[in-house]
Amino acid sequence: MQPQNTQVIQTAPPDTATGGLRVEGVTKRFGGLTAVRSLTLSVAAGEAMAVIGPNGAGKSSLLKLISGVHRPDEGSVRFNGGRIDTLAPHDVARHGIALAHQVPQPFKALTVRENIAIGAMARRKGAQPRSGRLGVEDILQLCGLADKAHLAAKHLRLLDLKRLELARALSTDPALILLDEVAAGLNGRDLEDVIELIRTIHSTGRSMILVEHVEGVVASLVDRVLVIDWGEAIAEGTPAQVAADPKVREVYLGGGTTSDVASSAVARRPDDARVATLLDVRSVTAAYGDIVALRDVTLQAGAGEIVAVLGANGAGKSSLASVISGQLRPTSGTVWFDSADITALPDFRRSHRGVAHCPEGRRVFADLTIRENLCLAAPLRLKNRELVSCASS
């Protein structure tokens, strides 16, 4: 689905005349894929706003354009009146913009204090300190890491790694902090602690752009939300306004009505039809290090049946697919396919048995032809003589 015209809900426009961020008509392409298309946004000094959208909407690409990781093919990025879209990432950081990542990226062998001290080295030499500038010890205290300052980063649990990621961003003395789903993988008290930390950092006068999918984070921290899809803005307003916007609901949940879906489902398979179970996922738990992606998930799919898995970004949908296809090994539970336990089988063995995984990204060999790309996968299903025929075509 391609987005239609942007629905901009009337809110007070940010005042960037005295400083702030202005992204004007920015487009970014990766080969034939346009990740960000003619996008414009402004963030006033001291303002916090959120950018939301489904997977692949261009949110992280937008943050990388602002932080200097990517350069726009069209448009401009200005900060405090000066153009920054031609600068290298370290120069953008010295101009006062910091990026905190979804997956913490500390120097694991260094202590918490050393990680923060390295970030402080990115500050512009000889520059006038910004109002509210914090030293290393101040940052340790503010981020709740003072009692862990001596520990190597590799020994921290997930919550403290998130705290350290924010602390490292703060250590560069930024005027604008970009937060790329920093609350991902957290829940309960840990999530509340990170929300409070972000609120505290914002209270020091720094501007913020949050890319986030945890509704509680967005609603409790910002007054303005920009929704993007396929790299384009489709709605803007308060959290309550965008949550009620029909276009936003369609992007996240799809078009049509409940009755349309129900009637089509009945047409495909009668209620009394019996289908043999082909896939049986039994009480699966899976994790990436300390981040639990799936917790005691059970799922069945019959032969010829279509099963949809819904959930917000970070809910574990892609991880579930990876567990089924063998790309992620569960820490507990089992995966059965065609009455056989395939939990211990590698992904290519599962492909032999008939399990295929079509991932979100375009993972093809761009320099090869379509036929050559298909032939590379042929050994997973063809016999030797058929492979020779494929190779010689």
Number of C-alpha atoms within 10 A of each C-alpha: 9 9 14 11 10 14 16 14 13 10 11 8 10 16 14 16 12 9 17 22 25 23 21 16 16 23 22 23 15 9 8 6 10 14 21 28 23 15 19 16 14 19 23 22 22 16 20 24 22 25 24 25 24 18 17 15 19 23 26 21 19 24 22 18 23 27 27 21 16 18 22 22 13 15 17 21 25 17 25 18 14 13 14 21 23 15 16 14 21 16 17 20 25 18 23 21 27 29 23 23 18 18 17 17 14 19 15 14 13 16 19 29 23 19 23 28 18 16 19 19 12 17 20 17 9 6 9 7 12 12 11 11 15 18 15 21 14 12 23 23 13 16 22 16 20 16 10 16 19 13 17 18 23 14 14 17 12 17 20 20 20 27 22 28 25 27 27 29 23 28 26 27 28 23 27 30 26 26 25 22 22 26 26 19 23 19 13 7 10 16 19 14 18 22 18 15 18 20 16 13 19 19 11 14 16 22 23 27 20 25 25 23 23 21 12 12 21 23 15 12 19 18 16 24 25 20 26 26 26 21 25 26 26 22 22 23 21 19 20 12 15 23 15 10 16 11 20 23 13 12 18 15 13 11 14 9 8 8 9 10 12 10 10 10 13 10 10 10 12 9 9 6 6 10 12 12 16 16 19 20 21 16 16 21 20 23 18 14 9 11 15 14 20 20 16 12 14 14 14 15 17 15 12 10 14 9 10 7 10 11 10 14 16 18 16 21 16 15 20 23 17 18 21 27 25 23 15 17 23 25 14 14 17 20 25 17 20 15 12 11 13 19 21 13 14 14 22 16 15 19 18 13 14 13 15 14 13 9 10 9 8 9 8 11 11 10 8 10 11 11 11 15 14 13 17 13 11 16 15 15 13 14 10 11 8 12 16 11 10 16 12 6 9
